[in-house]
Amino acid sequence: MGNEIFPRLISEEQFERLKEERFKRAKKLGRLNRMKEEETFTPSFTFTIEKVEDKYDNPIKQAEYVYSLIKEEVI
């Protein structure tokens, strides 16, 4: 199809015909109903944060303080 970086190699009409042919072949081979299994991720840890009690005028100091309150627990 082409864009600013890559030149156009085939016309839009050819591209559509190729998509149709690919669909026909996939249907003929029985590949249309294949669903990819959804991968699940269960972390083995959780994060908690203590109550933020101190306030700093300097935003960097405040961020450092708040990040220091984050605790990781292995499940």
C-alpha positions in Angstrom: 0.0 0.0 0.0 2.9 2.4 0.7 3.4 5.4 2.9 6.0 8.1 3.5 8.7 5.6 4.2 7.9 2.6 2.0 7.0 2.8 -1.7 3.8 1.3 -3.1 4.4 -2.2 -4.4 0.9 -3.2 -5.3 -2.3 -1.4 -6.0 -5.2 -1.3 -3.5 -7.2 -3.5 -5.9 -4.5 -6.2 -5.9 -4.3 -5.9 -2.1 -8.0 -6.5 -1.7 -7.9 -9.5 -4.1 -5.0 -11.0 -2.1 -6.9 -10.6 1.1 -9.9 -12.4 -0.4 -7.7 -15.2 -1.7 -6.0 -15.6 1.7 -9.5 -15.8 3.3 -10.6 -18.5 0.8 -7.5 -20.6 1.5 -7.9 -20.3 5.3 -11.5 -21.3 5.0 -10.7 -24.3 2.8 -8.1 -25.4 5.4 -10.4 -24.9 8.3 -8.4 -22.2 9.9 -11.2 -19.6 10.4 -12.5 -20.8 13.8 -9.2 -21.0 15.5 -9.1 -18.8 18.6 -5.8 -18.0 20.3 -5.9 -18.9 23.9 -5.9 -15.8 26.1 -2.8 -15.7 28.2 -3.3 -14.9 31.8 -0.8 -13.5 34.2 -1.1 -13.9 37.9 1.6 -11.9 39.8 3.2 -13.6 42.8 3.3 -10.4 44.7 1.2 -7.5 45.8 2.0 -3.9 46.6 0.7 -1.9 49.6 1.3 1.7 50.6 1.4 3.1 54.1 -0.6 6.2 55.0 1.0 9.4 53.6 1.5 11.6 56.7 4.4 13.9 55.8 4.1 16.8 53.3 7.1 18.4 51.6 7.2 21.6 49.6 9.7 20.1 47.2 7.8 17.8 44.8 10.9 15.6 44.3 11.3 15.1 48.1 7.5 14.3 48.3 7.8 11.7 45.5 10.8 10.1 47.2 9.0 9.9 50.5 5.8 8.5 49.0 7.7 5.9 46.9 9.5 4.9 50.1 6.2 3.9 51.6 5.4 1.3 49.0 5.9 -2.2 50.2 6.0 -5.5 48.2 4.6 -8.7 49.6 5.2 -12.1 48.1 1.9 -14.1 47.9 
